[in-house]
Amino acid sequence: MGNLMRMQLHMDKTIVFAGYQIPHPLENRMVIKVQTTGVKTPVQAVEHALEDLRSEVATLQEEFENAFKHAKQKTGQE
């Protein structure tokens, strides 16, 4: 999840630095570090990145479901 978030943040031109760290593998915690140019705050940048990721996942899910239905129809299964 951290790498997805980092890569999505790097797509934003207002991001100077985006990184993440998992302090300990047994803890369910991730630290995200974001530095912006000042056009938007780091919180706004993270919120925007999360919205973009949600949209991409929804599109991916829709495309997968359509391909799955098509494949089932092609093989004659319902």
Contacts in CASP RR format, 6 or more apart in sequence:
PFRMAT RR
TARGET T0000
AUTHOR 0000-0000-0000
METHOD contacts of the structure
MODEL  1
MGNLMRMQLHMDKTIVFAGYQIPHPLENRMVIKVQTTGVKTPVQAVEHAL
EDLRSEVATLQEEFENAFKHAKQKTGQE
1 30 0 8 1.000
2 20 0 8 1.000
2 30 0 8 1.000
2 32 0 8 1.000
3 20 0 8 1.000
4 53 0 8 1.000
5 18 0 8 1.000
5 20 0 8 1.000
5 32 0 8 1.000
5 46 0 8 1.000
5 49 0 8 1.000
5 50 0 8 1.000
5 53 0 8 1.000
6 18 0 8 1.000
6 19 0 8 1.000
6 20 0 8 1.000
6 32 0 8 1.000
8 49 0 8 1.000
8 52 0 8 1.000
8 53 0 8 1.000
9 15 0 8 1.000
9 18 0 8 1.000
9 19 0 8 1.000
9 34 0 8 1.000
9 45 0 8 1.000
9 46 0 8 1.000
9 49 0 8 1.000
10 18 0 8 1.000
11 49 0 8 1.000
11 52 0 8 1.000
12 45 0 8 1.000
12 48 0 8 1.000
12 49 0 8 1.000
14 36 0 8 1.000
14 37 0 8 1.000
14 38 0 8 1.000
14 39 0 8 1.000
14 40 0 8 1.000
14 45 0 8 1.000
15 34 0 8 1.000
15 35 0 8 1.000
15 36 0 8 1.000
15 37 0 8 1.000
15 45 0 8 1.000
16 35 0 8 1.000
16 36 0 8 1.000
16 37 0 8 1.000
17 33 0 8 1.000
17 34 0 8 1.000
17 35 0 8 1.000
18 32 0 8 1.000
18 33 0 8 1.000
18 34 0 8 1.000
18 35 0 8 1.000
19 32 0 8 1.000
19 33 0 8 1.000
19 34 0 8 1.000
20 30 0 8 1.000
20 31 0 8 1.000
20 32 0 8 1.000
20 33 0 8 1.000
21 30 0 8 1.000
21 31 0 8 1.000
21 33 0 8 1.000
22 29 0 8 1.000
22 30 0 8 1.000
22 31 0 8 1.000
23 29 0 8 1.000
23 31 0 8 1.000
32 46 0 8 1.000
34 42 0 8 1.000
34 45 0 8 1.000
34 46 0 8 1.000
35 42 0 8 1.000
36 42 0 8 1.000
36 45 0 8 1.000
40 48 0 8 1.000
72 78 0 8 1.000
END
